[in-house]
Amino acid sequence: MSLNMKVEHMHNFHTFEIPTAIKHGIGAIKHVGEEVKNLGVTKALLVTDPGIYNAGVTKPIEKHLKEAGVEVVLFNKVEPNPPVRLIAEGSSLFKQENCDGLVAVGGGSSMDTAKGIGVEVTHEGSVLDYEAAEGKKPLENRIPPLTTIPTTAGTGSEVTQWAVITDEEREFKFNTGGPLIAAYLTILDPELHVSMPPHVTAMTGVDALAHAIECYTMHYAQPVTDSVALLAMEYVSKYLRRAYSDGGDLEARYGMAQAAMLAGLSYGSESAGAAHAMSQTLGGIIPVAHGQCVAAMMGPVMEYNWKGHPDKFAHIAQALGVNTFDMTTEEAAKAAVNEMYQLVEDLDIPPLEEQGVSPDMINRLAKEAMNDPQTVGNPRDLTEKDYVWIYKRCFNLVPKTV
């Protein structure tokens, strides 16, 4: 089936599935032991990264699990942009220790790693064999009971049906997913988010906003994903600057935890748009922080995209708190773009060049982005030349148009 046929097919038959139970509250992790045990888990592989582990964030979680009679096997080696070899290491530990469940604590990388491990322990071969691409195998089996406990408010991986894994051989980030990979349960506890440093709060928060905006405007949008996307935008606009400025503001942390989760739901079971196509392909080539790179790209991407859906971009402006009462649809759509530029500035997000990306790479990066499946969902048609323009805007090499 050609890509176009596939798109046509997807346009006519929409799906929204949510296999994940969402539980939340201040101090909610005290329930983790009973909750994981209720999923039938007796021995859990706890998947986290060294930073979170060394900061002691997983200590209370381990304690609650053990008190409920759930054994804990620790896998605290998660890296950003998790590579295939890391998944293999985790899945062999899972099998060796005869684990029967997964608990992921951390940001998107920890949750994606746990999902990847889940795929490998329930399927033959490597997670690589299950890349969401033409000619690869679809997933056949539900992963073992996975509980996600996010410590950032960003990727929404706690409720999405995707894991993003890096193939170091190809310098390429690929997706694997579908309803079989989703967490069984997520626990949102804003108290775990107060340790997030301001720059992490900023970049993960804009990543959540990017999911909401891209999923709201893409070709596969549907009423149920639109509704969660719009509320996610309102929450980000209301709470992100507060959480960035005062890390201990629990109300703002709670609002951002909800925003990231809602934005994760706005993915539904589909994909995003140009900013995610760009950041994923770039992240396969050089080790950029995903959220920070998406944040630096969102203004230029929206500047390119607004013409593809002016009425929806006008709604985005409203959700972001712009008073659009006396504006035309077109003025409001452009205001949404400028509001994104303003937010990124307020949050001191470094531009791509400061993130280690050279303008010399633009042509290669534009080519790579065209190959990403998320390009198809973008609200305005894209060619390689268009991606070159967007990248040039990221480096301020072409003038601003709004």
Secondary structure, DSSP 8 states (H G I E B T S, - for coil): --HHHHHHHHHHS-------EEEE-TTGGGGHHHHHHHTT-SEEEEE--HHHHHTTTTHHHHHHHHHTT-EEEEE----SS-BHHHHHHHHHHHHHTT--EEEEEESHHHHHHHHHHHHHHHSSS-GGGG-SSTTS----S--S-EEEEESSSSS-TTT-SEEEEEETTTTEEEEEESGGGS-SEEEE-GGGGTTS-HHHHHHHHHHHHHHHHHHHHSTT--HHHHHHHHHHHHHHHHHHHHHHH-TT-HHHHHHHHHHHHHHHHHTTTS---HHHHHHHHHHHHS---HHHHHHHHHHHHHHHHGGG-HHHHHHHHHHTT---TT--HHHHHHHHHHHHHHHHHHTT---GGGGT--GGGHHHHHHHHHTSGGGGG-SS---HHHHHHHHHHHTT-S----
